[in-house]
Amino acid sequence: MLGLAFLLLPLAGLLVRTPWGELGTHLAQPAVAEALRLSLVSALLATAICLLLGVPLAWVLARASFPGLRLVRALVTLPMVLPPVVGGVALLLLLGRRGLVGQYLYDWFGVSLPFTTAAVVIAEAFVAMPFLVIAVEGALRGADRRYEDAAATLGAGRWLTFRRVTLPMVAPGVSAGAVLCFARALGEFGATITFAGNFPGVTRTMPLSIYLALESDPEAAIVLSLLLLVVSVAVLVALRGRWITGASS
């Protein structure tokens, strides 16, 4: 119970200190809707990237066997323990105009990723992907491989087996990972402000708006925090209830 109180009391403090009488005034600000829209869109795009790249990576970690596999698994989970600001600096050094890869993107194609909306998506995907990979890898390890073997004996290729047999079996794990990935991307701050900056309508997501408001208007920061809390809880409840619980029943 002490653990539960430790987790819930700060949220209760947020609810108690919320200026309910001025809630509508703060939420009606155009900047709030703009930041919320940017946060939701960028988190959805980051989740899509994580699904595209993370599911195959999880399959390799769960099914492949090669020297250095443990090191690769540790490197995959590194963004979970790495300070987000450090992740933002690393992305800047890689994809900045003078970065290891970014210099060629800029010199050859005129593409500059830092301090753009694309940078927000990349930063969020970088910090969120490990949550998806861990969930999917766990689901793959727990899946019954006899069904895959049976599909192979019937002549199904590796891709067909993965698409028609493996993926449906691990769908609850993929859904769980996607939910965690989206929630983590929605709340990302450190890597975003370092790699993407804090520009209204372009890179200023809800967490950045909260930080900015906390310095000048604490009541607005509380309202924005409450809004992000409500959105996060709604996403977790709706998606977990519909996909994870429903898929496992």
ChimeraX attribute file (.defattr): number of C-alpha atoms within 10 A of each C-alpha:
attribute: neighborCount
match mode: 1-to-1
recipient: residues
	/A:1	6
	/A:2	7
	/A:3	7
	/A:4	8
	/A:5	11
	/A:6	10
	/A:7	11
	/A:8	11
	/A:9	11
	/A:10	11
	/A:11	14
	/A:12	12
	/A:13	10
	/A:14	15
	/A:15	15
	/A:16	10
	/A:17	11
	/A:18	19
	/A:19	15
	/A:20	11
	/A:21	7
	/A:22	12
	/A:23	17
	/A:24	11
	/A:25	11
	/A:26	17
	/A:27	15
	/A:28	10
	/A:29	10
	/A:30	9
	/A:31	17
	/A:32	20
	/A:33	14
	/A:34	16
	/A:35	23
	/A:36	21
	/A:37	15
	/A:38	23
	/A:39	24
	/A:40	18
	/A:41	16
	/A:42	26
	/A:43	27
	/A:44	21
	/A:45	19
	/A:46	27
	/A:47	29
	/A:48	16
	/A:49	17
	/A:50	27
	/A:51	22
	/A:52	11
	/A:53	15
	/A:54	26
	/A:55	22
	/A:56	14
	/A:57	19
	/A:58	24
	/A:59	19
	/A:60	15
	/A:61	23
	/A:62	20
	/A:63	10
	/A:64	9
	/A:65	10
	/A:66	8
	/A:67	7
	/A:68	9
	/A:69	14
	/A:70	12
	/A:71	9
	/A:72	12
	/A:73	18
	/A:74	11
	/A:75	12
	/A:76	19
	/A:77	17
	/A:78	14
	/A:79	18
	/A:80	15
	/A:81	8
	/A:82	11
	/A:83	13
	/A:84	22
	/A:85	16
	/A:86	15
	/A:87	21
	/A:88	26
	/A:89	18
	/A:90	16
	/A:91	26
	/A:92	25
	/A:93	17
	/A:94	15
	/A:95	23
	/A:96	24
	/A:97	20
	/A:98	16
	/A:99	16
	/A:100	14
	/A:101	15
	/A:102	22
	/A:103	19
	/A:104	17
	/A:105	18
	/A:106	17
	/A:107	12
	/A:108	9
	/A:109	9
	/A:110	12
	/A:111	15
	/A:112	19
	/A:113	21
	/A:114	23
	/A:115	20
	/A:116	16
	/A:117	22
	/A:118	18
	/A:119	28
	/A:120	34
	/A:121	24
	/A:122	26
	/A:123	29
	/A:124	32
	/A:125	28
	/A:126	21
	/A:127	28
	/A:128	29
	/A:129	29
	/A:130	24
	/A:131	23
	/A:132	28
	/A:133	30
	/A:134	23
	/A:135	22
	/A:136	31
	/A:137	25
	/A:138	18
	/A:139	24
	/A:140	24
	/A:141	15
	/A:142	13
	/A:143	15
	/A:144	13
	/A:145	14
	/A:146	9
	/A:147	14
	/A:148	18
	/A:149	12
	/A:150	13
	/A:151	19
	/A:152	14
	/A:153	10
	/A:154	9
	/A:155	10
	/A:156	16
	/A:157	12
	/A:158	12
	/A:159	10
	/A:160	13
	/A:161	18
	/A:162	16
	/A:163	12
	/A:164	13
	/A:165	17
	/A:166	22
	/A:167	18
	/A:168	13
	/A:169	20
	/A:170	21
	/A:171	18
	/A:172	21
	/A:173	26
	/A:174	27
	/A:175	21
	/A:176	22
	/A:177	29
	/A:178	26
	/A:179	23
	/A:180	22
	/A:181	28
	/A:182	30
	/A:183	21
	/A:184	20
	/A:185	29
	/A:186	27
	/A:187	19
	/A:188	24
	/A:189	22
	/A:190	22
	/A:191	26
	/A:192	32
	/A:193	24
	/A:194	23
	/A:195	28
	/A:196	26
	/A:197	20
	/A:198	19
	/A:199	15
	/A:200	14
	/A:201	14
	/A:202	18
	/A:203	25
	/A:204	26
	/A:205	32
	/A:206	28
	/A:207	23
	/A:208	23
	/A:209	21
	/A:210	22
	/A:211	15
	/A:212	16
	/A:213	17
	/A:214	15
	/A:215	9
	/A:216	10
	/A:217	11
	/A:218	14
	/A:219	17
	/A:220	23
	/A:221	22
	/A:222	21
	/A:223	26
	/A:224	26
	/A:225	21
	/A:226	17
	/A:227	17
	/A:228	19
	/A:229	15
	/A:230	12
	/A:231	16
	/A:232	17
	/A:233	13
	/A:234	12
	/A:235	16
	/A:236	17
	/A:237	12
	/A:238	13
	/A:239	17
	/A:240	18
	/A:241	12
	/A:242	12
	/A:243	17
	/A:244	19
	/A:245	12
	/A:246	11
	/A:247	16
	/A:248	9
	/A:249	5
